[in-house]
């Protein structure tokens, strides 16, 4: 329990005077860019947007982008390849989800198409990825009624970027639902 005593002066807390939230020395554009890249890889668009938002002028940011590209720290092709591999192989996402994630990071459509064309064989077929993901997820849904499990599994696969036909086929196979002959 704290003993009663004099109250701290304005601007002081129990631990003493408040410290300013401002850094002692402001970072330059290059240092700020390196700090952002140390956290994770970024696309050219994403990094330049962050630097402009931090208050650096456009000409300075453009010069820094050219400098970082020249030394290989900013490379949209490598960035797109790494992000696409993560989505395709680790998350087992569909093509639509990968394209959406890359577009959100500011990667150009031509770079995205080139990257996906290069990775097609490495990540396996889209229907195989959907089937693997559906069979893994179906185990969690075994306690539900078949129609409820089917709806949830199809929704899950569609949120992961698979088209409706692929999601329904994968869900049917994973839940072992027979399709009626038509």
C-alpha positions in Angstrom: 0.0 0.0 0.0 1.3 3.4 -0.9 1.9 5.9 1.9 0.1 9.2 1.6 2.4 12.0 0.7 2.8 15.0 -1.5 1.2 14.6 -4.9 3.5 14.6 -7.9 3.8 17.9 -9.8 2.0 18.3 -13.1 3.8 16.4 -15.8 5.3 13.9 -13.3 4.0 10.4 -12.6 4.8 8.2 -9.7 8.1 7.3 -11.3 9.2 10.9 -11.9 9.0 13.3 -14.8 7.4 12.1 -18.0 9.7 11.4 -20.9 8.9 12.8 -24.3 7.8 10.2 -26.8 9.8 11.9 -29.5 13.1 10.2 -30.4 16.3 11.9 -29.2 17.5 12.1 -32.8 15.1 11.8 -35.8 15.9 9.1 -38.3 16.8 9.9 -41.8 15.0 8.3 -44.8 17.7 5.6 -45.3 17.7 4.6 -41.6 13.9 4.5 -41.5 13.8 2.4 -44.6 16.3 -0.1 -43.1 14.3 -0.3 -39.9 11.1 -1.1 -41.9 13.0 -3.7 -43.9 14.5 -5.3 -40.8 11.0 -6.1 -39.5 10.0 -7.9 -42.8 10.4 -7.7 -46.5 8.3 -5.1 -48.3 7.4 -4.3 -51.8 8.6 -1.1 -53.4 5.2 0.5 -53.2 4.6 -0.5 -49.6 8.0 0.8 -48.5 7.7 4.1 -50.4 4.2 4.7 -49.1 5.4 4.2 -45.5 8.3 6.6 -46.0 6.1 9.3 -47.5 3.6 8.8 -44.7 6.5 9.3 -42.2 7.0 12.8 -43.6 9.8 12.4 -46.2 9.4 14.2 -49.5 8.7 12.3 -52.7 12.1 13.0 -54.3 14.0 11.8 -51.3 11.9 8.6 -51.1 12.4 7.9 -54.8 16.1 8.3 -54.5 16.2 6.0 -51.5 14.1 3.4 -53.5 16.5 3.5 -56.4 19.4 3.0 -53.9 17.8 0.1 -52.1 16.8 -1.6 -55.4 20.4 -1.2 -56.7 21.8 -3.1 -53.6 19.0 -5.7 -53.7 17.2 -4.8 -50.5 14.0 -3.9 -52.4 13.1 -6.5 -55.1 9.4 -6.9 -56.0 10.1 -10.2 -57.8 11.7 -11.8 -54.8 9.1 -10.3 -52.4 6.3 -11.6 -54.6 7.9 -15.1 -54.8 8.4 -15.3 -51.0 4.9 -14.2 -50.2 3.3 -16.4 -52.9 5.3 -19.4 -51.6 4.1 -18.8 -48.1 0.4 -18.5 -49.2 0.6 -21.5 -51.6 2.7 -23.9 -49.6 2.3 -23.0 -45.9 -1.3 -21.7 -45.9 -2.4 -23.8 -48.9 -4.3 -20.9 -50.2 -6.0 -20.7 -53.6 -4.7 -18.6 -56.5 -7.2 -15.8 -55.9 -6.0 -15.3 -52.3 -2.4 -15.1 -53.5 -3.2 -12.6 -56.2 -5.3 -10.5 -53.7 -2.5 -10.5 -51.1 0.1 -9.4 -53.6 -2.1 -6.7 -55.1 -2.7 -5.4 -51.5 1.1 -5.0 -51.1 1.4 -3.0 -54.3 3.0 -5.6 -56.5 2.2 -5.2 -60.2 0.0 -7.6 -62.1 2.8 -8.6 -64.5 5.1 -9.5 -61.6 2.3 -11.5 -60.0 1.6 -13.5 -63.1 5.3 -14.2 -63.7 5.6 -15.3 -60.1 2.6 -17.6 -60.1 3.7 -19.1 -63.4 7.1 -19.9 -61.9 5.6 -21.4 -58.8 2.8 -23.5 -60.3 4.7 -26.8 -60.2 6.3 -26.2 -56.8 3.0 -25.7 -54.9 1.1 -28.5 -56.6 -2.2 -28.4 -58.3 -4.9 -26.1 -57.0 -7.4 -29.0 -56.6 -4.9 -31.1 -54.7 -4.2 -28.2 -52.3 -7.9 -27.7 -51.8 -8.4 -31.4 -51.2 -5.6 -31.6 -48.7 -6.8 -28.6 -46.8 -10.4 -29.8 -46.9 -9.5 -33.3 -45.5 -7.5 -31.8 -42.7 -10.2 -29.4 -41.8 -13.0 -32.0 -42.1 -11.7 -33.8 -39.0 -12.6 -30.8 -36.9 -16.2 -30.8 -38.3 -17.0 -34.5 -37.7 -19.4 -33.8 -34.8 -21.6 -31.6 -37.0 -24.5 -32.6 -39.2 -23.2 -33.4 -42.7 -25.0 -30.5 -44.3 -23.7 -28.0 -41.7 -20.1 -29.4 -42.0 -20.4 -29.2 -45.8 -21.4 -25.5 -45.7 -18.7 -24.5 -43.2 -16.0 -26.4 -45.2 -17.0 -24.8 -48.5 -17.1 -21.4 -46.8 -13.6 -22.0 -45.3 -12.1 -23.0 -48.6 -13.7 -20.0 -50.5 -12.2 -17.7 -47.8 -8.8 -19.3 -48.6 -9.1 -18.3 -52.2 -10.6 -21.3 -54.0 -13.4 -20.9 -56.5 -16.8 -22.3 -55.6 -16.7 -25.4 -57.8 -13.3 -26.4 -56.4 -14.4 -25.8 -52.8 -17.6 -27.8 -53.2 -15.7 -30.8 -54.9 -13.0 -30.8 -52.2 -15.6 -30.6 -49.4 -17.6 -33.4 -50.9 -14.5 -35.6 -51.1 -13.3 -34.8 -47.6 -16.7 -35.4 -46.0 -17.3 -38.4 -48.2 -20.6 -37.0 -49.5 -22.0 -38.9 -52.5 -23.3 -36.8 -55.4 -26.6 -37.9 -56.7 -26.6 -39.0 -60.4 -28.3 -36.5 -62.6 
